[in-house]
Amino acid sequence: MADKDKTASREKTIVRTGIIGIVANVLLASFKALVGVAVHSTAMVLDAVNNFSDVLSSLVTIIGTKIASRKPDKKHPLGHGRVEYLAQMIIAALILYAGITALWESVKKIITPVDPEHSAISLALISVAIVVKIFLGLYVKKQGKKAKSDLLISSGTDALFDAILSTAVLISAIILLIFKFNIEAYVSVIIAIFILKAGIEIIVEAVDDMLGHRVEVEYTKKVKESVLTFDEVFGAYDIVLHNYGPDRYLGSVHIEIDDRMTADKIDSLTRNITQKVYEELLCR
């Protein structure tokens, strides 16, 4: 598959998955918000807020991917791939905002508690939301790994966390109905902490990518193996790779060749190696 086809396929996968995430989260958040307000459930309303933040995350993912997929220009000769790392930072900021808001509202409810009025319908809706979030999280993570998108993988992981948090809301509601003991405000605090934790982890990961880190050993091996497919190359050493976005690298490698090879042949060889490595691994 040509480089253009790979990039287009990756972008299409991320955008399609992002749209599915938006639709699913809008529906979930709307139902949770309506039910949460109706039964006076702070935890469910906060869970709905978290789902709305997921909608914004999906929008940022789509927009970030579109910008990152732009062709190189005079100002950015190595492309716009690092925009995806900036998009991760924006997503993290949205998650942190949701977490801080959730924590503040939870503390207020602990100080001035209000008992929720759950019913069989509200519990059924929470259960359905949990199942939907599990399937959505697994699907988004799978597509993220397929497209090699940290943005999608983070979104998928966040969706699975949401399923766990919704389960906590369900358990607190069941405890209230059976034992008449309200622990929802404290569950809300736990939800807020999980949201904050997810935001901090995404920030750390995005900063790590922007600062630059060691390239995976497997990728380095693939570059070397690609170079060594040429009969004229006897060895490949001192590989240096710099990341400019997901699966986009600028690198150099020292090769061992016959010392009798002419400059014309060396030039032709290096051009062929560069083209092959770029087509196979998106490494210039």
N, C-alpha and C positions, 0 to 999 in steps of 0.2 A: 504493500500500500504506500502511495506517495505521501510525502510530508504534508501536503495540503489536505489530502484525504484524512489523514490521522487527526490533524488539528480540527477539521470540520466535524469529524465524528465525535471527538472529545467534547467540543463545544455543544453539539446537538444533544449529547447524553446529559450534560450538566444542566442545560436549559430545560430540557424535558423533565428531568427529575426535580428541578427547582419549581416548575409550574405545578407538578403533582403535589409537592410539599405545600405550596401556597394554598391550593384548593382544599387539601385535607385539613390544614391548620386553621383556615378561616372557618370551615364548618365546625370543627371541634371547639374552637375558641368561642364561637357564637353560642353554641349549645351550652357550653360550660358557664359562660357569663350569664345567660338567661336563667339557667337553673340555679346557679350560685346566688344570684340576687333574689330569686323567688324563695329560696329556702334559707336565706341569710347565712350562707356558707362562705366565710372569708377564704378558706383554703381552696375552695373550688373557683372562686373569682380570681385568686392569685394564679391558679393553674391556668385559667383562661388567659390572663395577662401574659403568662409565659408562652402560651401558644401563639398569641399575637406577635410576640417578639420573634418567634420562629418564622412567622410570615415575613417580617422585615428582613430576617436573616436570609431567607430564600431569595427575596428581591435583590439584596446586596450581592448574593452569590451569582445570580444571573447577570446583573449589571457588571460586576467585577470580571466575570468570565468573558463577557462581550468585549470589554475594554482590553483585557489581557490578550485576546485573540487578534487584535489589530496587527497589521503588517508593520515591520520596522520602518522608520522614517529617518529623516536627517538628524533630528534631535535624539532619537532613540534607535540607533542602528542595530541594537541587540533585541529589539522588540519591547513589548509592554508586559511581559509575563509576571513581573514582580508586583503588578497591581493586585494580583490574587492575595498576596500577603497583606497588602493594605486593606483589602476587603475583609480579611480575617480579623484585623484590628477593629474595624467598624462593627462587625458582628459581635466581637467580644465586648465592645462598649455598650451595645444594645442589651446584651445579656446582663452586664453588670448593673445597668440602670434598672432593669426589671428586678434584679436581685435586691438592690438597695430599697426600691419601692416596696417590694414584698416584705422585706424585713421590718421596715418602718410600720406598715399596716398591721403586721403580725404582733409587734410589740404593743401597739395601741389596743388591739383586741385582748391581749393578756391583761392589760390594765383595766379596760372596761369590756368585759366579756359579753357576747351575745350568743345565745344558744341557737344553732341552726335547726331548721325544721325539715329534716330529710324524709323522703318517702320512697316507696318501692321504685317509682319512676326515676327519681334522681339517682338512686343507686344503680339502676339498670343503665342509665346514660353514662355514669362513670365507668362501669364495666366495659361498655362498648368502646368508650374512649381509650381505655387501656389496651384493648385488643388492636384497635386501629393504630395506635402509637407504636406498638411492638412491630406490626407488619410494616409500617411506614419507616421506622428506624432501621430495620433489617434491609429493606429495599434500598433506602438512600445510601447506607454504608456499602452495600454490594455494588451499586452504581458508582460510588466514589472510588472504590478500589479498582473497578473496571476502567474508569476514566483517569485514575491516578490523581484525584482531586482531594486535597486536604480539606477544602471547604465543604464538600459533600460528606466526607467521612466525619467531620466535626458535627455537621448537622444531623447525621444519622445517629451518632453517639448521643447527642443532645436529646433526640426523640426517644431513645431507649431510656434515658434518665427520666424523661417526662412520664413514661409509662410507670416507672418505679414510684415517682412522686404521686401520680394519680392513684396508685395502689395504696399509698399511705393515706390519702384523703378518704378512699373507700373504707379502709380499716377503721379510721377514726369515726366515720359515720356509723359503721356497724356497732362499734363500741358504745356510741352515744345512744343508739336505738335499743340495744340490749341491756347495757348497764347504767344508762342515764348519766354517764360521766363524760364531760366535754373536754377532749384533749386537742381539739382542732387548732386552736391558736398556737399551741406548741408544735403541732405538725406543720403549721404554716411557717414557723421559724426554721424548721428543718428544711422545708422546701426552699426557702430563701437562701439558706446556707449552700444548698446544692447548686442553686442557680449561680451564686457568686463564685463558687468553686469552679464551675464549668467556664465562666467568663475569664477567670484568672488563668486557667490552663490554656485556653485558646490564645490569650495575649502572650503567654510565655512561648508557646509554639510558634506564633507569628513572628515575634521578636527574634527567636532563634533562627528562623528561615531568612529574615531580613539581614541579620548579622552575618549569616553564612556559617555552614558547618560541614563537617567531613562528609563527602559523598559516600553512599553505600558501597561496600566492597564489591557486591555483585555487579553493580553498574560499571565500576572501574574494570572489572574482569571482562565484561562484555565489550567495552571499548578496546581493550587489549586484544581480545579474540578477533574482533573485526579487523583490526590493523594487521594481525598476523595471518589473515587469509590470503594476503598477497605473497606470491612466491619470492618476490624480490626482497621481502623484509625478513631478516634473520632474528630480530629481537625488538621488543618495545619496552622502553623504560621511562622512569620519571614522569608518569602521567599526572598532570595538574588540571583540575576541573573547577570551574567557577559557575555557580548556579544563577540563572537569570529568569527564574520562574519554574513551575512544575515541569520536569522533564526537558528543561532547556538549559543547556550547558555550553560554556565557552572553554575550550581546553587546548592543551598542547601535550605532545608526546615526543620523546626522542626515539628514533628508530635506527636499527643497525642494518646497513646495506653493504653491498660489494663496493670496496673503495675504488674500483675501476669504473663505476657507473658515471656516465657523463651528466653534465648539468641539465641538459635537455630531458634526459630520462628521469632524473631526480625530480624535476619540476612536474613532469607528467605523472609520476608516481604519487607525489604528495597531493596533487589535485584529485587524483582518483581515490586516494585514501580519505581525504577530506569529504568528498562527495558521498562515499559509501557510509562512513560513520555518521554523517548528518542524516542521510536517508533512513538508516536503521535505528539510530538512537537520539536523533535531534540534538546532536552535539557538534558544534562547529570547530 
